[in-house]
Amino acid sequence: MKTMSDDLPRPDYARNMKLIGHSGIGGRGDGLQVMVHRGFAYVAHPWSQGFSIVDVRDPKKPGEVNFIPAPENTWTIHLQTHDDLLLVVNALDLFADTSKFPDEKSYYTRSIGETVGTAGESGAKARPWTAGMTVYDISTPDAPRRIGFLPVNGVGIHRIWYVGGRWAYASALIDGFTDYVFITIDMADPTKPQIAGRWWLPGMNAAAGETPTWPAGRRFALHHALTEGDTAYACWRDGGLTILDVADQANPKLLAHRNWSPPFGGGTHSPLPLPSRDLLIVADEAVLDNEEDGRKLTWVFDIRDKTNPVSISTFPVPSEIDYVAKGGHFGPHNLHENRPGSFVSDTLIFATWQNAGVRAFDISDPYRPVETGALVPPAPRVMTDRRAGRPQVVQSADIFVDAAGLLYVTDNNGGLSIIEYGG
């Protein structure tokens, strides 16, 4: 354990938002998914090979940092907290293998199973990485204790959705599939989680003889799904959006599939259902520099009929400077997910926009979303991203808004920012 104190950086731009705290995360400034639970921020690292726990009980002065290293050759880039449980993904550290993934385009434009060589395989096989999901007891929040593990035969698990109860939902790359598919996880015994069901887009089950239905240069892969009641809203990168009935967790059923790529550039990434208003927000991730993959948007869907989701508007795009020319990724990434115990709203949406920082949007009128606040952190002082040639610009990655309305925002290199929204 060690204490981390930083000078508060000056944002490049702020409107109706104020930076009130910052942590360099113990010298590991690379952050991806973040959860804040009982006064501690759990931050997953894309480059530092592990995850950290930051004491944010005083959000203006983040305190001690505890780092939990990942198993060898393994990513732990996404995590979930609820009650006394912490769930952490385990998957092959794909960016560490520069022979297969020399740049971002090689990661985002080809099926991972084909690149790694697991698409045609089936059955258990010893590998030099850990694949699955680790379950920790966090009754002592800054000292997680491993209590369970779900093994996966394949590359591993990418992202999980768990908000308590018996069921968790995840994206998993299992031997035999071209890329990440949807799985349901039985958490009845957290020490022995079990995969209960699977669902995939046609063409993904290579071991069963299916062949891709998508063109070369596209990637059909589940990023993650959020559930509301018996419905799962799943984003499949270049495969678009599916709405699934998960009343029978062992046998998910398709209700609707929509894909707007082409003509749009794909990267469908983050869902956010707003059930009280029969709305669904869907963000397409910008994945290449300088909009090489096209302009990415955040969509508003009318889901009164879950078998026929209809897009009715898009969020405004930040424009106070030329963000395309700024370098790095410009466009949506993650949405605050309205988790139980966090800030919950069906009209105010918080989102990360990579080199354009973090944004707030009012969708009181879902046909005319309005930006109501923004903050762009400065360029990172140190680059933790070990890939060659990455631009030294802010890349705001993930966001969690606590019940008091404070924003916790990670960056690929620039640490954890704590932001106050003006309302």
DAGI-V344021 format. One record per residue. N is the residue number from 1. BURIAL is I if it has 9 or more other ideal C-beta (glycine too) atoms within 8 Angstrom, else O. Layout:
N:BURIAL
N:BURIAL
//
This chain:
1:O
2:O
3:O
4:I
5:O
6:I
7:O
8:O
9:I
10:O
11:I
12:I
13:I
14:I
15:O
16:I
17:I
18:O
19:I
20:I
21:I
22:I
23:I
24:I
25:I
26:I
27:O
28:I
29:I
30:I
31:I
32:I
33:I
34:I
35:I
36:I
37:I
38:O
39:O
40:I
41:I
42:I
43:I
44:I
45:I
46:I
47:I
48:I
49:I
50:I
51:I
52:I
53:I
54:I
55:I
56:I
57:O
58:O
59:I
60:O
61:O
62:I
63:I
64:I
65:I
66:I
67:I
68:I
69:O
70:I
71:O
72:O
73:I
74:I
75:I
76:I
77:I
78:I
79:I
80:I
81:I
82:I
83:O
84:O
85:I
86:I
87:I
88:I
89:I
90:I
91:I
92:I
93:I
94:I
95:I
96:O
97:I
98:O
99:O
100:I
101:I
102:O
103:O
104:I
105:O
106:I
107:I
108:I
109:O
110:I
111:I
112:I
113:I
114:I
115:I
116:I
117:O
118:I
119:I
120:O
121:I
122:O
123:O
124:O
125:O
126:O
127:O
128:O
129:I
130:I
131:I
132:I
133:I
134:I
135:I
136:I
137:I
138:I
139:O
140:O
141:I
142:I
143:O
144:I
145:O
146:I
147:O
148:I
149:I
150:I
151:O
152:I
153:I
154:I
155:I
156:I
157:I
158:I
159:I
160:I
161:I
162:I
163:O
164:O
165:O
166:O
167:I
168:I
169:I
170:I
171:I
172:I
173:I
174:I
175:I
176:I
177:I
178:I
179:I
180:I
181:I
182:I
183:I
184:I
185:I
186:I
187:I
188:O
189:O
190:I
191:O
192:O
193:I
194:O
195:I
196:I
197:I
198:I
199:O
200:I
201:I
202:O
203:I
204:I
205:I
206:I
207:I
208:O
209:O
210:I
211:O
212:I
213:O
214:O
215:O
216:O
217:O
218:I
219:I
220:I
221:I
222:I
223:I
224:I
225:I
226:I
227:I
228:O
229:O
230:O
231:I
232:I
233:I
234:I
235:I
236:I
237:I
238:I
239:I
240:I
241:I
242:I
243:I
244:I
245:I
246:I
247:O
248:I
249:I
250:O
251:O
252:I
253:O
254:I
255:I
256:I
257:I
258:I
259:I
260:O
261:I
262:O
263:O
264:I
265:I
266:I
267:I
268:I
269:I
270:I
271:I
272:I
273:I
274:I
275:O
276:O
277:O
278:O
279:I
280:I
281:I
282:I
283:I
284:I
285:I
286:I
287:O
288:I
289:O
290:O
291:I
292:O
293:I
294:O
295:O
296:I
297:I
298:I
299:I
300:I
301:I
302:I
303:I
304:O
305:O
306:I
307:O
308:O
309:I
310:O
311:I
312:O
313:I
314:I
315:I
316:I
317:O
318:I
319:O
320:O
321:O
322:O
323:I
324:O
325:O
326:I
327:O
328:I
329:I
330:I
331:I
332:I
333:I
334:I
335:I
336:I
337:O
338:I
339:O
340:O
341:O
342:I
343:I
344:O
345:O
346:O
347:O
348:I
349:I
350:I
351:I
352:I
353:I
354:I
355:I
356:I
357:I
358:I
359:I
360:I
361:I
362:I
363:I
364:O
365:O
366:I
367:O
368:O
369:I
370:I
371:I
372:O
373:I
374:I
375:I
376:I
377:I
378:I
379:O
380:I
381:O
382:O
383:O
384:I
385:I
386:O
387:O
388:O
389:O
390:O
391:O
392:O
393:I
394:I
395:I
396:I
397:I
398:I
399:I
400:I
401:I
402:I
403:O
404:O
405:I
406:I
407:I
408:I
409:I
410:I
411:I
412:I
413:I
414:I
415:I
416:I
417:I
418:I
419:I
420:I
421:I
422:O
423:O
//
